Amino acid sequence: MGRQAAADIAAEIRDGLQKKSHLRIVLAAAPSQSEMLSALIAEPGIDWRRITAFHMDEYIGLPSNAPQRFANWLREAFFNHVPLAACHLIEPGDDAEAACHEYARKLAEAPIDFVLLGVGANGHLAFNDPPADLEDPLAVKVVELDEVCRQQQVDDACFATLDEVPRTAISLTVPTLLSGRRLFCCVPGANKSAAVQAMVEYPISGEWPATALRTHPRCTVYLDRDSSARLDR
């Protein structure tokens, strides 16, 4: 699944670089994206020097060197392996609201070409937990993480206990994610089957933020047998 997604993403990046001098890409940081990112690194014929990268969320309150920080995870999984033109990291610092404004400013400098995302066990996109505002006027904001989201971080072996998982984070909002020209969404695993069913079958609603993906004209979703188990076939 991840390898197929990477091949499709790479093909569109190569095509995009033939049409534009520079591309901008937003990435998710999660174990569910590891296979796709590893395969994307190995794809030939991509001039990464013409691509600027962003990521979509970050914990508040973790030390800057914490391996659970999404910026650090993405460095290890992707950023350190390709020669990007620039890589803009979310740095909450001592003033998370100011960090949101600064990151929103950087995002607004030019259109977003690609968004590579996943879906949480609670149906979240980035850290927009339910009930999410699908028409949020903000581009980037401080959010409180619900318990399902925080437990997923433990289940993914990112943290040893629930108490270690931060309760707040910075996240790109749903409209910002959907502003990307092309979306690719990788959702593996049985723990995502309820969210996948909701994403495909339930009414579009902030109760299941992933349902908003159905409003995007160019979003491709990649599932495996486990994550798609509840869908009618």
C-alpha positions, 0 to 999 in steps of 0.5 A: 500500500505504502509503496503504491502510494509513493509511486503515485505521489512521485509520478505527480511530483515529477509532473508538477516539477515539469509545470512549476519551478517550485513545489510545496508539500505538507507531510504527516508524521506517524508510523502509518506513513513510514512505508510510504515515506521510505518508498518515496525517498527511493523514487528516482527522478525527483529534484527535491532541491525545488521542493519546500516541505512543511508538516501538519502538527506538533506537540506542545510542551515536549523538549526540543530533542524529544524523539516524539516531537514530530519535527524530529520524527520527520527528520529521521524518517524523511527530511534528512534523506532528501535535499529539500529547498527548505524545511519549515518546522513547527516550533511551539517555543514559549508562545504557541499562539505566536508560533501558529501565526508565524507558521500560518504566515509561511504557509500563506506565501504560496499555494500548497501543492501536495498534502500527504496525510493519514487518518486517526483512530478517532477520524482526525486529520492532523490533530483536528480531533472531533468535533472539528470545525470543518470551516475553521477560519484559522489556518493553524491553531492550538488544539486540545487532544482527546483521549482517543487520540492520546491513547493512539500515541501509546498504541503506536509505541510513541509513548510508554503511558497515557500520562506522558502524552501531551494534552495540547498541540499545534495543528494545521486546520481542516481547511488548510489541509484541504487547500492542497491541490492534491491530497494523498491519504495512507490509512493502514491498520485494523485500529483505523477500520471504524474511522475508515468506515465513517470516512466513506459511509457517514455524513460529512461532519466534524464528528468524523473529520476525515469525512471532509476528504470527500469534499476534495476533488483530488484526494486519493485514499490508500487502504489495506485489508485491515483498515478497510475491513468494515467497508461493504465490498 
